[in-house]
C-alpha cells in the first residue's frame, strides 16, 4: 500500500507554464532616462513594467492614457449647471401656476412679462455656454 502512495503524483500547487519566461536581462538608466521611462510607463496605463518594456521592444502597440483634469472639472461643472437649468424649469412652471391662481389675469400677465425678460437673458447665457463649450472641445479635447 505504501508503494502505491509513493508512485502516485500529487496534483497540488500551481500548474506549470507551457513556455515559461526564464531569460532575464538587466540594463541601467541614469536619472534623466529613468524619469522619461517612468513617465512613459505611467502614460501607458500598464501595471507591470516588464510587460511595458517587452511591448516597447517588440513594437507592440502601447496604449497611453492622458487625463486632462481641466476637462474633467469643466465637465463636472457643466453637469451641475445642467441640473440647475432643470431646477429653473421646474420652478418656472410652479411660478406660472401660482401667478394665475393667486393674482388677477392682468397682474399675472405683468409678472409673466418680467419672467419672460429674465428667461430671455438666461437663453443668451445658455447660448454663450454652448459657444464656449464648442471652443473648449475644439481647442483642448482634440475631437476628431
DAHUHU-V579903 format. One record per pair of residues at least 12 apart in sequence whose C-alpha atoms are under 8 Angstrom apart, sorted by the first residue. I is the first residue (numbers start at 0). J is the second residue. D is the distance in Angstrom with one decimal. If there is no record, write none. Layout:
I,J,D
I,J,D
This chain:
42,62,7.8
42,63,4.8
42,64,5.3
42,65,6.4
43,61,6.2
43,62,5.1
43,63,4.0
43,64,6.0
44,62,7.0
44,63,6.3
44,64,6.2
70,139,7.9
70,140,7.7
95,111,7.2
98,110,7.8
